[in-house]
Amino acid sequence: MSDTQSVLAIQDLDVRFSTPDGEVHAVKNVNLDIKPGECVGVVGESGSGKSQLFLAATGLLAGNGRVTGSVRYRGQEILGLPSRQLNRIRGSKITMIFQDPLTCLTPHMRVGDQIMEALRAHKPVGHAEAEKRALAMLELVRIADAKRRMRQYPHELSGGMRQRVMIAMATICEPDLLIADEPTTALDVTVQAQILEIMRDLQAEMKTSIALISHDMGVIAGICDRVMVMRHGEFVETGAVENIFYHPRHEYTQMLLNAMPRIDRPQREGHTKLLPLAAQSPTLLDVEDVKVYFPVQVSSGLFPKTKPLRAVDGVSFTLAQGETLGIVGESGCGKSTLARAVLKLVPKTAGTVVWCGRDIGAQAEHEVRALRREFQVVFQDPLASLDPRMTIGESIAEPLRSLEPLLSRNDVTARVREIMDKVGLDPAWVNRYPHEFSGGQNQRVGIARAMILKPKMIVCDEAVSALDVSIQAQIIDLILGLQREFGMSLIFISHDLSVVRQVSHRVMVLYLGRIVEMADRESIYSDPQHPYTRALIAAVPVPDPKIERAKKKPLLPELPSPMDTRAALSFLKSKRIDDPDAVQYVPKLIEVSPGHFVAEHDPAPAP
């Protein structure tokens, strides 16, 4: 295909960075061709060079980078073009959606002004016309109440809404090529499904070509025509999406596909399997009607008014010895707050938490401190939860020094080296610092730190969501292997229902601080009863192009505010009182089959 028939033609693109540790060869003589109206997926793990390829192609390379090769837009060479000339194409004909919309939007500018600025920088339109087109663009990307949203600032919007604003900015000039860099990575599956649907519509309506950068093979399967698999700065396999998924040839492509947890399969071939729960296992944890409310000031003045934000609104469950309970739901549903209330890291408003027969709420602080050796937590961001000034050996040893102060220094060192070996860390690394490790290695440090006391229960709070699929698979195998060895219980919090299916005996679905469904993992995935559960499961991408494109995906609206008492009755509107401050009906949990509980909800509308 000639350059003039391509929207973008990249030839022998080579990117190198000068660093204090030597030269980094980020992209190695890559060739890529994107046709009009085509969606090309570029897939690979973090550090493979995906983003740098397109940043270099669009002239956004960091100052210490050097690029050679050729980049042609519709036959015109744009690599090395002066900024003034390049800006006529960049932002107009070629646009980019960046991974983190919050850091890419100007915090002190209203959303509408930012979208209008993107249009007026490239098109000779007046303010009124720009405002009209910006409003139409927000409606096109399915932002409700677009007029009001135009006047808001980025921090007032959810992550999903900010991502839609970025899409509106990137597409308002009707570009030839849209480069989407991990546009759904940090989003809930329901919002992710909405964003991908919007991108499909834009491709169909505007005939826009799309370059989709992702490490998620499920996302790639649902939208891409061709796939380029990137590793260590070069493409190791390219082809039509069906060939890549059904007939992968390179071992790296096969590894990426095998590492992906699939919601349509209870087990992953070749990986550690969940140990069945022993019959009559004793109960370790009994949580009864726990509520966590935060007072939020809603008016100012001499007598300011406050309203309760119902983060957790009456949750009850038990956890047996050796059992894993998966807790799922969108961001803002109260998953992490519930876990912190159970661990007494945040004060609960009401309810009881009984650990091994003892009411934790009735215990004095020094008594709870002594109990903490029996339950530990692994946080979502390992780097943020480790002290950068402490070696990993010191971080892992800290719980021992705090809760077992009588141990000698030699005993502590021996225990640290032993647990490092168990979690796959070389004991010789004991004096290294967190910044010297990858995300996956730091997550292993967090797991070692939680495991060193040999606790009866560990809470994993989004412990694998920020990791590449191959590292994620390793960490899941590690957690399941440690559970087999030590017989510990797990509370596994995640918005990724595919991962939860692999690791959980039972699954609890939360919606705005309340349980809407709870059952064993087979029942909840094969026979989901609540419309929210069904929507969550349907939204999860499957790494299979035929299955993914044939699925019907019910799109849920944005989560309503938990300060509105009507919000939790979104699925039982027949009982709702139309007053945001009224005391509302509380849906009952009904046991529809042994061990399968579903919250009351209105019947689904007829198709």
Protein Blocks (a to p, Z undefined) as FASTA:
>chain_A
ZZklpmbdcehiacddddfkbpcdfbghiaddddehiacdddddehilmmmmmmmmnopa
cfkbccedjddeehiafehpafklmmmmnoplpccddfblmlmpcfkbcfklmmmmmmmm
mpccdfklmmmmmmmmmmmnopghkllmmmpcfklpcfklmmmmmmmmmmmnopabdcde
hkllmpcfklmmmmmmmmmmmmmmnopacddddfbfklmmmmpmbdcddeehiafbgcdf
klmmmmcfbfklmmmmmmpccfkbcbdehiacdddddehiacfbdcehiacdddddfbec
jbdcdddddfbgoiaddddehiacddeddehilmmmmmmmmnopaccfbdcddeehiafk
lpcfklmmmmmmmpccddfblmlmpcfkbcfklmmmmmmmmmmmmbcfklmmmmmmmmmm
mnopafklmmpcfklpcfklmmmmmmmmmmmnopabdcdehkllmpcfklmmmmmmmmmm
mmmmnopacddddfblklmmmmpmbdcddeehiafbdcdfklmmmmcfbfklmmmmmmpc
cdbfklmmmpccddddddddfklmklmmmmmmmlpccbfkbccdddddddfbghiacddd
dddddZZ
